[in-house]
Amino acid sequence: MPGLVVFGRRWAIGSDDFVLPGAFELFVRLLWWIGILALYAVHKGRFNCPGGGLLHSYLLVLLVLLAAIICALSALVYVSMQGTISNPGPRKSLPKLLYTRLLLYFPEFIWAVVGAVWVSDSSVQCEKTVINVIMGTVIASWVIIIFTIIGVVIVFDPLGGKKTFYLTNSVSRNLESSQSGQLLYNVKNTATRVWEKRIRLLCCCIVQDDDHRVAFTSIAELFRTYFSDTDLVPSDIAAGLTLLHQEQDKMESCPKEPEEVLCHSPSSPVTDDLDAELENAAHYMLFAAAAYGWPYYVYTNPFTALCKLNGDCCRNRTTDSDITGSDRHNFHFGSILRITGLQYRDFIHISFHNKIYEIPFFVALDHKKEAIVVAVRGTLSFEDILTDLSADCEDLTLEDVLENGFVHKGITQAANYIYQKLINDGILNQAFTIAPEYKLVIVGHSLGGGTASILAIMLRNSFPTLRCYAFSPPGGLLSKSLADYTKRFIVSVIVGKDLVARLSMPNMEDLKRRIVRIVANCNRPKYQILLHGCWYEVFGGDPDNFPTELDGRNQDALTQPLLAEESLMVHRSPSYNTLEDEPHLNSPPQYPRLYLPGKIIHIVEESSSRRWCSSDIKYTARWSNEAVFSSILISPKMITDHMPDVVLKALNSLSQEHRSCISCQARECNTNVV
């Protein structure tokens, strides 16, 4: 629902968000009140000890104060339970109850100070049990007060006083258009500065230069654009995500139309090509994973990695490879050697240098596949995250390419950095001098996969036989013309419901629209949605069939915004408008739709023995297309499916299954011959 307005400003909390925290505090306060009442009843008439008079008064006032707080909390929780997310009418009295509850903090604070003074008074000679109980009471009061202050800080919206400008339909109909435009411009600037301050705070531990400042402003503008057109609080988004997950699970359980199922006969050339690419992908995924260095090696070998790496760091090595950047104790290089199984002499260049738009990579000789491999590391630092989030589009102009197009700005700059190193520093010339008959293969995972793809486009003219394997690359990477061009030499591998492979600004806008629609039109209170959603995510079961205002409406009606949905949209952003069935031709989107690179192999789970355990999982793979990844899917595995160890495990499983099938077919042929 729209954010709660109290003290003349909007807060990042809804009037229906007090049910669960309020119920928890109510439970604590009830136990507290019962305990104090029992203490008073047991010691009634025995307050004649030094300091006992003050103790008697303290307990009486505390009982009355706790009773008042319990009544206020009960009313607050009850009112917060009423209505639905988009129908706050039954909760209109909640701000007054909230004011009452906040006023009770003042006497509670004063009484906590009084209790602390009484406990610390050395002249008090009452029973030790009583003193300990009062001390616990004082501590509990201070804990609740401190957590309340922390909660207020968390839900404080720096733009709370500015949001009203959005809510009045471009400020006010009575204002001149120039005044309205100036006010809206000021609000946007303020919002951008707020986001920029948040990003700077998160990145306070890294050295900031001009590149960082430009990136901060660009990312702040992106966040401001995305979040400025809705009036949702975080709990609304959580409720929307759990509703979408259950809705998706219900749709997946329905039988698919024949044309929706992509399958190939075992003997088809397409399947043979797929099997060959899967085998290559399983091999080169080792290089992409190795680029992460020791964090990946320790993550996948938590009990033995440090012992093995400690042994490597003390060993003297002789290598002709060129190493740049910091690799303290040889942990990164030692991990790369163990993961890839290569020798020291097989590495041409290794870079651990990491800044914004400058990511680590290594160049090595792969004698098994007779390839010169350029492996690019994925996201592993704040600098990498800033590169990911620099999602503006820029033109990529290439010679001899018929149609140039748009690309992800941050990833393109990272690819250009590696390109300059490979060409200008003569790294590739050195590699091909050593192995002139080898082919060039570029690989990477996540950010590394996107960078490898754009780097492959840049190097394609110089190395026509080049191949690129992009594992879980970002979805918003290339324009349609460039994505089609890369199908000749790039293969993307996506596992399951990987979030990153579906990330793009249009997809994020689509997700926002779906959240707004399903949240605004669900006829259940938010606390019921969240409680059932938590149960469903943890223990499974059948998706709940929440009744909504969408039930019984025909398909034509569903394309029109509903009244409740409109109430949560403070204004329509340009990118939101592009998602309508009939977009405005005169309003091009701020962020054009970008696609995954190359041909796409989609790996999905066919069966699993348990919901949360990855054992006994069987995978299937098929050629897919970019339309499959045009929407973000909500799932507990949307993050884990992106992890490099999961991708490697899936590829190894498919490769091993393929080899087993080949050996079975060979035995059958031998049996038939006999």
C-alpha positions in Angstrom: 0.0 0.0 0.0 1.1 3.6 -0.1 3.7 4.4 2.6 2.3 5.5 5.9 2.1 9.3 6.4 2.8 10.4 10.0 4.4 13.6 11.3 3.7 15.2 7.9 6.0 12.9 5.9 5.9 9.5 4.2 7.7 6.6 5.8 9.0 3.3 4.2 6.4 1.3 6.1 2.7 0.6 5.5 -0.2 0.8 7.9 -0.5 -3.0 7.6 3.1 -3.7 8.6 2.6 -3.6 12.4 0.9 -7.0 12.7 3.9 -9.2 13.1 6.3 -6.9 15.0 3.4 -5.7 17.1 2.3 -9.2 17.9 5.8 -10.1 18.9 6.2 -7.1 21.2 2.7 -7.8 22.6 3.7 -11.3 23.5 6.9 -10.0 25.2 5.0 -7.3 27.1 2.3 -9.8 28.3 5.0 -12.1 29.7 6.7 -9.1 31.2 3.5 -7.8 32.8 2.7 -11.2 34.2 6.2 -11.6 35.7 6.1 -8.1 37.3 2.6 -8.9 38.7 3.8 -12.1 40.2 6.8 -10.4 41.7 4.6 -7.7 43.2 2.1 -10.3 44.6 4.8 -12.4 46.2 6.5 -9.4 47.8 3.4 -7.5 48.8 3.8 -6.2 52.3 7.5 -6.9 52.3 8.8 -3.6 51.0 10.2 -2.4 54.3 13.8 -2.9 53.2 16.0 0.2 52.6 14.8 1.5 49.2 11.7 -0.6 49.4 9.3 2.3 49.2 10.7 3.4 45.9 10.6 -0.2 44.7 6.9 -0.4 45.6 6.0 2.7 43.7 8.2 1.6 40.8 6.4 -1.7 40.4 2.9 -0.2 40.7 3.7 2.5 38.0 5.4 -0.2 35.9 2.3 -2.4 36.0 0.0 0.5 35.0 2.5 1.5 32.2 2.8 -2.0 30.8 -1.0 -2.4 30.9 -1.4 0.8 28.9 1.3 -0.3 26.4 -0.4 -3.7 26.0 -3.8 -2.0 25.3 -2.2 0.3 22.8 -0.4 -2.6 21.1 -3.5 -4.7 21.0 -5.4 -1.9 19.3 -2.5 -1.2 16.9 -2.2 -4.9 15.9 -6.0 -5.3 15.5 -6.4 -2.3 13.3 -3.3 -3.1 11.3 -4.8 -6.5 10.5 -7.8 -5.0 8.8 -8.3 -4.4 5.1 -6.0 -5.4 2.3 -2.8 -4.0 0.8 -4.6 -1.7 -1.6 -7.6 -1.0 0.7 -6.2 0.9 3.7 -9.6 2.4 4.5 -10.3 0.2 7.6 -6.9 1.2 8.9 -7.4 5.0 8.7 -7.3 5.3 12.6 -3.9 3.7 12.8 -1.9 6.9 12.8 -3.7 8.1 15.9 -3.0 4.8 17.6 0.6 5.0 16.5 0.9 8.5 18.1 -0.5 7.1 21.3 2.0 4.2 21.3 4.9 6.6 20.6 3.8 8.9 23.4 4.0 5.9 25.9 7.7 5.7 25.1 8.4 8.9 27.1 7.1 7.6 30.5 8.7 4.2 29.7 12.1 6.0 29.1 11.7 8.0 32.3 10.8 4.9 34.3 13.8 3.0 32.7 16.1 5.7 34.0 14.4 5.6 37.4 14.9 1.8 37.5 18.5 2.1 36.5 19.1 4.7 39.3 17.4 2.4 41.8 19.4 -0.6 40.8 22.7 1.3 40.9 22.0 2.8 44.4 24.3 1.2 46.9 22.0 2.0 49.8 19.3 -0.4 48.5 19.3 -3.5 50.7 16.4 -5.4 49.3 16.4 -9.1 48.3 18.9 -9.9 45.6 16.2 -11.7 43.5 14.1 -8.5 43.4 17.1 -6.4 42.4 18.0 -8.9 39.6 14.4 -8.8 38.3 14.3 -5.0 38.3 17.7 -5.0 36.5 16.2 -7.3 33.9 13.2 -5.0 33.5 15.5 -2.0 33.0 17.6 -3.9 30.5 14.5 -5.0 28.6 13.1 -1.4 28.5 16.4 -0.1 27.1 16.6 -2.9 24.5 13.1 -2.2 23.3 13.8 1.5 23.1 17.0 1.0 21.2 15.4 -1.4 18.7 12.6 1.1 18.2 15.1 3.8 17.4 16.8 1.5 15.0 13.5 0.6 13.4 12.6 4.3 12.9 16.0 4.9 11.2 15.4 1.9 8.9 11.9 3.0 7.8 12.9 6.7 7.5 12.5 7.9 3.9 14.8 10.8 3.1 12.4 11.7 0.3 9.3 11.4 2.5 8.7 15.1 2.5 9.2 15.3 -1.3 6.9 12.4 -2.3 3.9 14.6 -2.0 4.9 16.3 -5.2 4.5 13.1 -7.1 1.1 12.4 -5.5 -0.5 15.6 -6.6 -0.4 14.8 -10.3 2.6 16.8 -11.4 2.5 19.0 -8.3 -0.7 21.0 -8.6 -3.2 21.9 -11.3 -3.2 25.4 -10.0 0.5 25.9 -10.5 1.9 27.2 -13.7 3.5 24.5 -15.9 7.0 26.1 -15.5 6.6 26.0 -11.7 5.4 22.4 -11.8 8.4 21.4 -14.0 10.9 23.2 -11.7 9.5 21.5 -8.6 9.5 18.1 -10.3 13.1 18.7 -11.4 14.1 19.6 -7.9 12.5 16.5 -6.5 14.3 14.3 -9.1 17.7 16.0 -8.3 17.1 15.4 -4.6 16.2 11.7 -5.2 19.4 11.3 -7.3 21.5 12.9 -4.5 20.0 10.6 -1.9 20.7 7.5 -3.9 24.2 8.7 -4.6 24.9 9.2 -0.9 23.6 5.7 -0.2 25.9 4.2 -2.8 28.9 6.2 -1.6 28.2 5.0 2.0 28.1 1.4 0.8 31.4 1.8 -1.1 33.1 3.8 1.6 35.8 1.2 1.9 37.2 1.6 -1.6 39.3 4.4 -3.0 37.1 6.7 -5.1 38.3 8.5 -8.2 36.7 10.3 -11.1 35.5 7.0 -12.6 33.8 6.1 -9.4 32.1 9.4 -9.1 30.7 9.2 -12.6 29.5 5.6 -11.9 27.9 6.7 -8.6 25.9 9.4 -10.4 24.9 7.0 -13.3 23.8 4.3 -10.9 21.9 6.8 -8.7 20.0 8.0 -11.7 19.1 4.4 -12.6 17.8 3.7 -9.1 15.9 7.0 -9.0 14.2 6.3 -12.3 13.2 2.8 -11.3 11.8 3.5 -7.8 10.3 6.9 -8.4 7.0 5.9 -10.1 5.6 3.5 -7.4 4.4 4.0 -3.9 5.3 0.6 -2.5 7.0 -0.2 0.8 9.5 -3.1 1.1 6.9 -5.5 2.7 4.7 -4.9 -0.3 7.5 -6.0 -2.6 8.1 -9.1 -0.4 4.4 -10.0 -0.6 4.3 -9.5 -4.3 7.4 -11.7 -4.8 5.9 -14.6 -2.8 2.5 -14.2 -4.7 4.3 -14.3 -8.0 6.3 -17.3 -7.0 3.2 -19.3 -6.1 1.4 -18.1 -9.3 4.4 -19.2 -11.4 4.4 -22.6 -9.6 0.7 -23.1 -10.4 1.3 -22.2 -14.1 4.2 -24.6 -14.3 2.1 -27.4 -12.9 -0.3 -26.9 -15.8 0.3 -29.0 -19.0 2.1 -27.1 -21.6 1.0 -26.7 -25.2 3.0 -28.9 -27.7 4.7 -25.8 -29.2 5.9 -24.7 -25.8 8.0 -27.8 -25.3 11.4 -27.7 -27.0 12.7 -31.2 -27.7 14.9 -32.9 -30.2 15.1 -36.5 -31.2 18.2 -38.3 -30.0 19.6 -38.8 -33.5 19.0 -35.3 -34.8 22.0 -33.1 -35.9 20.8 -30.4 -33.5 21.2 -32.7 -30.6 24.6 -33.9 -31.7 25.7 -30.3 -31.9 24.2 -29.6 -28.5 26.1 -32.6 -27.0 29.4 -31.3 -28.4 28.8 -27.8 -27.1 27.9 -29.2 -23.7 31.1 -31.1 -23.6 33.1 -28.0 -24.6 31.2 -25.9 -22.1 31.9 -28.3 -19.2 35.6 -28.2 -20.1 35.8 -24.4 -20.4 33.6 -23.7 -17.3 36.6 -24.8 -15.2 38.6 -21.9 -16.6 35.7 -19.5 -15.9 35.4 -20.7 -12.4 39.2 -20.7 -11.9 39.2 -17.0 -12.7 37.6 -16.3 -9.3 40.8 -17.5 -7.6 41.0 -18.6 -4.0 37.4 -17.5 -2.9 35.9 -20.1 -5.3 38.4 -22.8 -4.4 37.8 -22.3 -0.7 34.1 -22.2 -1.2 34.0 -25.5 -3.1 36.7 -27.2 -0.8 36.0 -25.7 2.6 37.9 -28.4 4.6 41.0 -28.9 2.6 41.6 -25.8 0.5 43.5 -23.7 3.0 45.9 -26.6 3.9 46.6 -27.2 0.2 47.0 -23.5 -0.6 49.3 -23.0 2.4 51.5 -25.7 1.0 51.6 -24.0 -2.4 52.5 -20.6 -1.0 55.7 -21.9 0.5 56.8 -23.6 -2.7 59.2 -21.8 -4.9 58.0 -21.6 -8.5 59.6 -20.8 -11.8 57.2 -19.5 -14.4 57.4 -17.5 -17.5 53.9 -16.0 -17.1 53.4 -12.3 -16.6 51.5 -11.6 -13.3 50.1 -8.1 -12.5 48.1 -7.1 -9.5 48.3 -8.3 -5.9 48.3 -12.0 -5.1 49.5 -12.2 -1.5 50.8 -15.7 -0.5 50.2 -17.0 -4.1 46.6 -18.0 -3.1 45.0 -16.8 -6.3 47.5 -18.4 -8.7 47.7 -21.6 -6.6 43.9 -21.9 -6.8 43.8 -21.4 -10.5 46.5 -24.1 -11.0 44.5 -26.6 -8.9 41.2 -25.9 -10.5 42.4 -26.0 -14.1 45.0 -28.7 -13.7 47.5 -26.7 -15.8 51.2 -26.2 -15.2 53.0 -23.0 -14.4 54.5 -22.8 -17.9 51.0 -22.9 -19.5 50.1 -19.4 -18.3 50.9 -16.4 -20.6 49.5 -13.6 -18.6 47.6 -13.3 -15.3 46.0 -10.1 -14.0 44.6 -9.7 -10.5 44.3 -5.9 -11.0 40.8 -4.8 -10.1 39.2 -1.4 -10.4 35.9 -0.1 -11.7 35.7 -1.1 -15.4 38.9 -3.1 -15.0 38.4 -6.7 -14.0 40.9 -9.6 -13.5 41.6 -12.1 -16.3 44.2 -14.6 -17.3 45.5 -16.1 -20.6 46.6 -19.7 -20.7 47.4 -22.5 -23.1 44.9 -25.4 -23.1 46.8 -28.3 -24.6 43.8 -30.7 -24.3 41.6 -28.6 -26.6 44.5 -26.9 -28.4 43.2 -23.5 -27.5 44.5 -20.2 -26.2 42.0 -19.4 -23.4 41.2 -16.0 -22.2 39.2 -16.4 -18.9 37.5 -13.3 -17.4 36.5 -13.2 -13.7 33.0 -12.5 -12.7 31.6 -10.2 -9.9 33.7 -10.5 -6.7 34.2 -6.9 -5.4 32.5 -3.6 -4.9 34.2 -2.4 -8.0 32.7 -5.2 -10.0 29.2 -4.4 -8.7 29.6 -0.8 -9.8 30.6 -2.1 -13.3 27.5 -4.3 -13.3 25.2 -1.4 -12.3 26.6 1.0 -14.9 23.7 -0.1 -17.1 23.4 2.8 -19.4 23.5 2.0 -23.1 26.2 3.1 -25.5 26.9 2.5 -29.2 29.4 -0.2 -30.2 30.9 0.6 -33.6 32.8 -2.1 -35.4 34.3 -2.4 -38.8 32.9 -4.9 -41.3 29.8 -5.5 -39.1 26.7 -4.6 -41.1 24.5 -3.6 -38.1 26.1 -2.0 -35.0 24.0 -1.6 -31.9 23.7 -0.8 -28.3 25.6 -2.5 -25.5 25.8 -2.4 -21.7 28.1 0.6 -20.9 29.9 -0.7 -17.8 30.6 -4.2 -19.3 31.7 -2.7 -22.6 34.3 -0.5 -20.8 35.6 -3.6 -18.9 35.9 -5.5 -22.3 37.7 -2.5 -23.8 40.2 -2.6 -21.0 41.0 -6.2 -21.6 41.1 -5.7 -25.3 43.7 -3.0 -24.9 45.8 -5.3 -22.7 45.6 -8.2 -25.1 46.4 -6.2 -28.3 48.4 -3.2 -27.2 50.5 -5.1 -24.7 51.1 -8.0 -27.2 49.7 -10.7 -24.9 47.9 -12.5 -27.7 50.9 -12.1 -30.1 53.0 -13.8 -27.4 50.5 -16.6 -27.0 50.2 -17.3 -30.7 54.0 -17.2 -31.1 54.2 -20.1 -28.7 51.2 -22.0 -30.1 50.4 -20.6 -33.6 48.1 -23.5 -34.5 45.9 -23.1 -31.5 42.4 -21.4 -31.7 41.3 -18.6 -29.5 38.6 -19.2 -26.9 37.2 -16.6 -24.5 35.3 -17.6 -21.4 33.7 -16.1 -18.4 31.0 -16.4 -15.8 28.4 -13.7 -14.9 30.1 -10.3 -15.3 33.0 -12.2 -16.8 30.6 -13.9 -19.3 29.2 -10.5 -20.4 32.7 -9.1 -20.7 33.9 -12.1 -22.6 31.0 -11.8 -25.1 31.7 -8.1 -25.9 35.5 -8.9 -26.0 34.8 -11.6 -28.5 32.9 -9.2 -30.7 35.8 -6.8 -30.6 38.3 -9.6 -31.5 36.2 -11.4 -34.1 37.5 -9.6 -37.2 41.1 -10.3 -36.2 40.5 -13.9 -35.2 37.7 -15.3 -37.4 37.8 -18.8 -35.8 37.3 -17.4 -32.3 34.8 -19.1 -30.0 33.3 -17.7 -26.8 31.5 -19.5 -24.0 29.5 -17.1 -21.7 28.2 -18.8 -18.6 25.2 -17.1 -16.9 25.9 -13.7 -18.6 23.7 -10.7 -17.8 20.5 -10.5 -19.7 20.7 -6.8 -20.6 23.9 -7.0 -22.7 23.4 -6.6 -26.5 20.9 -5.1 -28.8 19.0 -7.4 -31.1 21.2 -6.9 -34.1 24.4 -7.6 -32.2 22.8 -10.6 -30.4 21.9 -12.2 -33.7 25.4 -11.5 -35.1 27.1 -13.3 -32.1 25.1 -16.5 -32.7 27.9 -17.4 -35.1 30.6 -17.7 -32.5 29.2 -17.3 -28.9 27.4 -19.9 -26.8 25.6 -18.8 -23.7 24.9 -21.3 -20.9 22.0 -20.6 -18.5 20.9 -22.8 -15.6 17.4 -23.0 -14.4 15.8 -19.7 -13.2 19.0 -17.7 -13.0 18.1 -14.2 -12.1 21.2 -12.5 -13.7 20.5 -14.0 -17.1 17.1 -12.3 -17.0 18.2 -8.9 -15.6 17.6 -5.9 -17.8 15.7 -2.7 -17.3 12.7 -3.7 -19.3 12.5 -7.0 -17.4 12.8 -5.1 -14.1 10.0 -2.8 -15.2 7.9 -5.8 -16.1 8.6 -7.3 -12.7 7.6 -4.1 -11.0 4.3 -4.0 -13.0 3.5 -7.6 -12.1 4.2 -6.9 -8.4 2.0 -3.9 -8.5 -0.8 -5.7 -10.2 -0.8 -8.9 -8.1 -0.3 -7.0 -4.8 -2.9 -4.4 -5.5 -5.6 -6.9 -6.3 -5.1 -9.6 -3.8 -8.0 -9.7 -1.4 -6.0 -11.1 1.6 -4.3 -9.1 4.3 -0.5 -8.7 3.9 0.4 -10.6 7.1 -1.5 -13.7 5.8 0.3 -13.5 2.5 3.7 -13.2 4.2 3.1 -16.0 6.7 1.8 -18.4 4.1 4.6 -17.4 1.8 7.3 -18.2 4.4 5.7 -21.6 5.1 5.5 -22.3 1.4 9.2 -21.3 0.7 10.5 -23.4 3.7 8.2 -26.4 3.8 6.7 -26.5 0.3 3.2 -27.7 -0.3 0.5 -26.5 -2.7 0.5 -22.9 -3.8 -2.3 -20.9 -2.2 -5.1 -19.8 -4.5 -5.5 -16.3 -3.1 -8.7 -14.7 -4.4 -8.1 -11.5 -6.3 -10.0 -8.9 -8.2 -8.6 -10.4 -11.3 -10.7 -13.5 -10.9 -13.5 -13.7 -13.5 -12.2 -10.9 -15.7 -11.8 -11.6 -19.4 -8.4 -11.3 -21.1 -9.2 -8.0 -22.7 -10.1 -6.5 -19.4 -6.8 -7.7 -17.9 -4.8 -5.6 -20.2 -6.3 -2.4 -18.6 -4.9 -1.0 -15.4 -7.2 -1.6 -12.4 -8.1 1.1 -9.9 -6.1 -0.4 -7.1 -3.1 -0.8 -9.3 -3.3 2.9 -10.4 -3.4 3.9 -6.7 0.1 2.5 -6.3 1.6 4.2 -9.3 2.4 7.8 -8.4 3.2 8.5 -12.1 4.1 6.5 -15.2 7.8 6.2 -16.0 8.8 6.1 -19.7 10.1 2.6 -19.3 6.8 1.5 -17.6 4.9 2.9 -20.6 6.9 0.8 -23.0 5.5 -2.4 -21.4 1.9 -1.6 -22.4 0.4 -3.5 -25.3 0.4 -0.3 -27.4 3.4 1.8 -26.4 3.6 5.4 -27.2 5.5 5.8 -30.5 6.7 9.3 -29.6 8.1 8.2 -26.2 11.1 5.9 -26.8 12.2 4.0 -23.7 15.0 5.4 -21.7 16.6 1.9 -21.6 16.1 -0.1 -24.8 15.7 -3.8 -24.6 18.9 -5.7 -24.6 19.5 -9.5 -25.0 21.7 -12.4 -24.1 24.6 -13.0 -26.5 24.9 -15.9 -29.0 23.1 -19.2 -29.1 21.6 -20.1 -25.8 21.8 -23.5 -24.0 19.2 -23.7 -21.2 19.8 -26.3 -18.5 16.9 -27.1 -16.3 16.3 -29.5 -13.4 14.3 -32.5 -14.5 13.9 -34.1 -11.0 15.1 -33.6 -7.5 14.7 -35.8 -4.4 14.2 -32.9 -2.0 13.1 -29.3 -2.2 16.1 -27.7 -0.5 18.8 -30.3 -1.1 20.7 -30.5 -4.4 21.4 -34.2 -4.2 20.0 -36.6 -6.8 19.3 -33.9 -9.3 18.9 -34.8 -13.0 19.4 -32.1 -15.6 18.2 -31.7 -19.1 19.6 -29.2 -21.7 18.1 -27.8 -24.8 18.7 -25.0 -27.3 16.6 -22.0 -26.3 16.0 -18.4 -27.5 16.0 -15.0 -26.0 12.2 -14.9 -25.6 12.4 -17.5 -22.8 14.4 -15.0 -20.7 12.2 -12.0 -21.3 10.7 -12.2 -17.8 12.2 -12.6 -14.3 11.1 -15.8 -12.6 10.7 -15.8 -8.8 12.2 -18.9 -7.1 14.4 -19.8 -4.1 16.9 -21.0 -6.7 17.0 -17.8 -8.7 20.3 -16.9 -7.0 21.8 -20.4 -6.5 21.2 -21.3 -10.1 23.6 -18.4 -11.0 26.5 -19.7 -8.8 29.5 -21.0 -10.7 29.7 -24.3 -8.8 26.0 -25.0 -9.7 26.7 -24.3 -13.3 29.8 -26.5 -13.3 27.9 -29.3 -11.6 25.1 -29.2 -14.1 27.5 -29.2 -17.1 29.5 -32.1 -15.6 26.4 -34.1 -14.9 25.2 -33.7 -18.5 28.6 -34.4 -19.9 29.0 -37.6 -17.8 25.5 -38.7 -18.8 26.3 -38.2 -22.5 29.5 -40.3 -22.1 27.6 -43.0 -20.4 25.0 -43.1 -23.2 27.8 -43.4 -25.8 29.4 -46.3 -23.9 26.1 -48.0 -23.5 25.4 -47.7 -27.3 28.9 -49.0 -28.0 28.3 -52.1 -25.8 24.9 -52.7 -27.6 26.6 -52.5 -31.0 29.3 -55.0 -29.9 26.6 -57.3 -28.6 24.7 -57.1 -31.9 27.8 -57.9 -33.9 28.5 -61.0 -31.8 
